[in-house]
Amino acid sequence: MMISKFWKALDELTDGGSSHWGWQQRLDEEWKAVAPFLPATGKMAASLPCPHPGGEGCPRQVIIHGDGTASAICGDSPKACQSLEVTRDALRIHALDRRSFAEALVKAMELQPPIRNLAPSFIQRLGTRERAAGLGVPVFLCIPGATPKVTPQDLDEILETPTPVVLLCPTVASLPSTVAEPLRRHGVTIMPLAANLFARGPGKFALTPQGDTIMQDLLGQLGDMAAQAKGPQRAWDLPPGTTWEDMTIRFTSIAWINVSVGGVTRAFEPDAFGLRNTKTQETAFKEAWKFFLELGVQNGRHALHCANSKDTQLLQKNRQALSRALKKAFGLEGDPIPVVKGEYVTRFVLSADDLRQGRQGQTLTKLR
């Protein structure tokens, strides 16, 4: 079901908070769909809104009686609206749980969440809708509320993110012009949730056909941009959500590796990573590839320090070069070869068992 009343309420309420009575008055049949995002805060309402624009005595003030019942009484004289007899539960304040709300959006839009938990901010990054691993459209969320307080720094992250990029907000009227205009100039696609998302059950969202078309068009633009980009192309566009831990690499010779992800295996030479030394001879490799071989022989582990500082610096340089080459080739986020307890340790499974035997092992010894 479409939940236009809920999106409008997020625009009108500061911090998305109101009494249980107030939410039900606003939302009517939409309440059940969004109730999981509106938990009780433990606070009680001291007043309830009036049905008419009122005078000095508005809104209706809550009086708790000795027997535990409560009334909301109009203070105008003569009274502009009827008094209400309400339960204490009706007075409980319910506010938007931004974490569970964001998680539902991430699931509905099939986003890969950011690799770190971001602190709540005026504009929050939800994640990325990926076309392939590490190649996707970043998606942000903004719920300004009735009285948005914006600083220039609030826009920094989204304005520094290369387009295409999406910003979700409750309605077309959510963003003040001081926010919307610089975002549009940057090329941000502003997607009002009221037109692009619907509730498919309590606490569950899904994209409307219009919302899905917008995202597919942006993913198509991203693919065109990647195809037209100058420089080396990716070695393999891995499935969305792939991480380094999902990968296994096995050296089958000094110049070939088999890379396996999700039951699919592909073979690559050093050229795919820019690690063949073309200035010398066809069979020569850059030092970073030799370091890769050393890691393979030691099952993905290598001491952090060498016997002297010069060799240690060279080792660090080779590790950095190999990490950059792997990230560029596969598009995955994060360092593939972090430091763990005084060692370089690959996040993927790495082996060179085939190089420990026969002629390949002798050749590897010469490379050392």
Buried (B, 14 or more C-beta within 10 A) or exposed (E): EBBBBBBBBBBEBEBBBBBBBBBBBBBEEBBEBBBBBBEEEEEBBBBBBBEEEBBEBBBBBBEEEEEEEBBBBBBBEEBBBEEBEBEEEBBBBBBBBBEBBBBBBBEBBBBBBBEEEEEEBBBBBBBBBBBBBBBBBBBBBBBBBEEBEBEEEBBEBBBEBEBBBBBBBBBEBBBEEEBBEBBBEBEBBBBBBBBBBBBEEEBEBBBBEEBBEBBEEBBEBBBEEBEEEEEEEBBBBBEBEBBBEBBBBBBBBBBEBBBBBEEEEEEBBBEBBBBBBEEEEEEEBBBBBBBBBBBBBBEBBBEBEBEEEEEBEBBBEBBEBBBBBBBBBBBBBEBBBBEEEEBBBBBBBBBBEBBEEEEBBEBBEEEE
